[in-house]
Amino acid sequence: MGKATYGTGTLFKRGRIWYVSYYVNGRQVQRSSRSTNLQDAKRLRDQILGKKARGEMGDAAAEKITCGQLLDDLLEYGKSNIKPSTARMWEWVIKANIRPFFGHLKAATLTTDKLTGYRRKRLAEGRSEATCNRELSILRTALSRGRKCTPPKVAAIPHFPMVAETNARQGFLTDEQYEKLRDALPDYLKPLFVTGYFTGVRLGELLALRWNQVDWEQGFITLNAEDTKSGYTRAVPILDGDMSSWLSWARDGADGCRHVFHNGGERIKEFRTAWRTACKSAGIPDLKFHDLRRTAVRNMRRAGVAQVVRMRITGHRTDSMERRYNIVDIEDIKSAKELMERMVVHADEPTG
């Protein structure tokens, strides 16, 4: 058996075929050049050493790890290390979208082109660039945690094609649009809709609500810390009118369901189709449920609710985030115009 040693890679022969011997994480690996030509073996050796120098070389076991296994590891980690609400979101998104596309792929074969293909698919399905960013970031977190393992389960993380996001959406509901959409929605969604409209509470926080968190006597709903994005307990008011009426309707038809928002006694988990149909019928096809959040902030501001109180109700942690939702619309501009014109008229009036 012939042998030639060059740097940290060893070349040797088995019969007439040249092989390359090298070490990864302290373990010897031997790879055939499939050639009788020494120069072919040298080129293979140089490619291997180049990958090692760039940190792209994993061991044989790591090369067999699938994205599905890394996602399983991430979900297991999430059970005890992140908020339950975030863990549930990860589980749902992984099951519905990420695993079907990436689960069967070996992590070592993941490329930016494949990641871009996922983004194209989701955009074609009507999802936003921001949604694609969030979903891809979950996969990136799974890969990052795999790379930190000992020994590493991931040798290299490809470039993720994240897209710059535009500023906060400007959508919100007028009073007239609110009434049209309320009437267009099926009854089982009306309690959820009116509560989101008046309080600005996030959809995930609303769907997690149980009846033992509703204090009818005091007129408050308490959001548990484990279900809120901020991780803090907070309370929101039950307003007289639509909110109180439709919550009472939901209570009377709960049929033993522990969750406040249900459909005939079954907890509401997904209602995208019904929402889109109602929005189209009401003449606001592009409205997102999250737009109710900025609508509530605007309405509370107009009603004179102090900013600090608005933030406590909606769950905004910083002034800057609350200001992003503090939309000034055409009606505000008209009101300002009237006030400014009055000032101008009075200033021009003769004094003598």
ChimeraX attribute file (.defattr): number of C-alpha atoms within 10 A of each C-alpha:
attribute: neighborCount
match mode: 1-to-1
recipient: residues
	/A:1	9
	/A:2	11
	/A:3	12
	/A:4	13
	/A:5	11
	/A:6	10
	/A:7	8
	/A:8	11
	/A:9	16
	/A:10	18
	/A:11	24
	/A:12	20
	/A:13	19
	/A:14	12
	/A:15	9
	/A:16	13
	/A:17	17
	/A:18	25
	/A:19	24
	/A:20	23
	/A:21	17
	/A:22	18
	/A:23	16
	/A:24	12
	/A:25	11
	/A:26	8
	/A:27	9
	/A:28	10
	/A:29	12
	/A:30	13
	/A:31	15
	/A:32	16
	/A:33	21
	/A:34	12
	/A:35	14
	/A:36	15
	/A:37	12
	/A:38	17
	/A:39	12
	/A:40	15
	/A:41	24
	/A:42	20
	/A:43	12
	/A:44	18
	/A:45	23
	/A:46	16
	/A:47	12
	/A:48	18
	/A:49	19
	/A:50	13
	/A:51	14
	/A:52	16
	/A:53	10
	/A:54	9
	/A:55	12
	/A:56	16
	/A:57	21
	/A:58	21
	/A:59	19
	/A:60	12
	/A:61	11
	/A:62	19
	/A:63	16
	/A:64	16
	/A:65	19
	/A:66	20
	/A:67	26
	/A:68	22
	/A:69	19
	/A:70	24
	/A:71	27
	/A:72	16
	/A:73	15
	/A:74	22
	/A:75	19
	/A:76	12
	/A:77	14
	/A:78	17
	/A:79	13
	/A:80	10
	/A:81	10
	/A:82	13
	/A:83	18
	/A:84	18
	/A:85	18
	/A:86	17
	/A:87	18
	/A:88	16
	/A:89	13
	/A:90	20
	/A:91	17
	/A:92	12
	/A:93	14
	/A:94	22
	/A:95	13
	/A:96	11
	/A:97	14
	/A:98	21
	/A:99	18
	/A:100	11
	/A:101	17
	/A:102	20
	/A:103	19
	/A:104	13
	/A:105	16
	/A:106	18
	/A:107	26
	/A:108	21
	/A:109	14
	/A:110	17
	/A:111	14
	/A:112	13
	/A:113	13
	/A:114	15
	/A:115	20
	/A:116	15
	/A:117	13
	/A:118	19
	/A:119	23
	/A:120	14
	/A:121	14
	/A:122	16
	/A:123	14
	/A:124	10
	/A:125	9
	/A:126	8
	/A:127	13
	/A:128	13
	/A:129	18
	/A:130	14
	/A:131	14
	/A:132	20
	/A:133	17
	/A:134	13
	/A:135	19
	/A:136	20
	/A:137	14
	/A:138	17
	/A:139	22
	/A:140	17
	/A:141	14
	/A:142	22
	/A:143	23
	/A:144	19
	/A:145	17
	/A:146	26
	/A:147	19
	/A:148	12
	/A:149	10
	/A:150	8
	/A:151	14
	/A:152	17
	/A:153	26
	/A:154	29
	/A:155	23
	/A:156	21
	/A:157	18
	/A:158	17
	/A:159	12
	/A:160	17
	/A:161	15
	/A:162	16
	/A:163	11
	/A:164	9
	/A:165	11
	/A:166	8
	/A:167	7
	/A:168	12
	/A:169	13
	/A:170	14
	/A:171	19
	/A:172	24
	/A:173	19
	/A:174	13
	/A:175	10
	/A:176	9
	/A:177	15
	/A:178	17
	/A:179	13
	/A:180	17
	/A:181	21
	/A:182	19
	/A:183	14
	/A:184	18
	/A:185	19
	/A:186	13
	/A:187	15
	/A:188	18
	/A:189	19
	/A:190	22
	/A:191	24
	/A:192	21
	/A:193	23
	/A:194	22
	/A:195	24
	/A:196	23
	/A:197	24
	/A:198	21
	/A:199	24
	/A:200	28
	/A:201	23
	/A:202	17
	/A:203	16
	/A:204	16
	/A:205	16
	/A:206	20
	/A:207	18
	/A:208	20
	/A:209	19
	/A:210	18
	/A:211	15
	/A:212	11
	/A:213	15
	/A:214	20
	/A:215	13
	/A:216	13
	/A:217	6
	/A:218	9
	/A:219	14
	/A:220	16
	/A:221	19
	/A:222	16
	/A:223	24
	/A:224	17
	/A:225	16
	/A:226	17
	/A:227	20
	/A:228	22
	/A:229	17
	/A:230	13
	/A:231	15
	/A:232	12
	/A:233	14
	/A:234	17
	/A:235	17
	/A:236	21
	/A:237	19
	/A:238	21
	/A:239	14
	/A:240	9
	/A:241	9
	/A:242	16
	/A:243	22
	/A:244	18
	/A:245	15
	/A:246	20
	/A:247	20
	/A:248	15
	/A:249	15
	/A:250	25
	/A:251	20
	/A:252	10
	/A:253	15
	/A:254	20
	/A:255	12
	/A:256	11
	/A:257	18
	/A:258	17
	/A:259	21
	/A:260	25
	/A:261	28
	/A:262	22
	/A:263	17
	/A:264	14
	/A:265	18
	/A:266	14
	/A:267	17
	/A:268	17
	/A:269	12
	/A:270	9
	/A:271	9
	/A:272	10
	/A:273	9
	/A:274	13
	/A:275	21
	/A:276	18
	/A:277	13
	/A:278	19
	/A:279	21
	/A:280	14
	/A:281	15
	/A:282	19
	/A:283	12
	/A:284	17
	/A:285	13
	/A:286	11
	/A:287	16
	/A:288	16
	/A:289	17
	/A:290	17
	/A:291	20
	/A:292	26
	/A:293	23
	/A:294	27
	/A:295	25
	/A:296	25
	/A:297	27
	/A:298	21
	/A:299	20
	/A:300	19
	/A:301	15
	/A:302	11
	/A:303	9
	/A:304	9
	/A:305	14
	/A:306	11
	/A:307	16
	/A:308	13
	/A:309	11
	/A:310	21
	/A:311	18
	/A:312	14
	/A:313	19
	/A:314	21
	/A:315	23
	/A:316	18
	/A:317	13
	/A:318	10
	/A:319	11
	/A:320	10
	/A:321	12
	/A:322	19
	/A:323	13
	/A:324	14
	/A:325	21
	/A:326	20
	/A:327	20
	/A:328	10
	/A:329	13
	/A:330	9
	/A:331	10
	/A:332	11
	/A:333	11
	/A:334	11
	/A:335	11
	/A:336	12
	/A:337	12
	/A:338	11
	/A:339	11
	/A:340	11
	/A:341	12
	/A:342	12
	/A:343	11
	/A:344	11
	/A:345	9
	/A:346	10
	/A:347	10
	/A:348	9
	/A:349	8
	/A:350	6
	/A:351	6
	/A:352	3
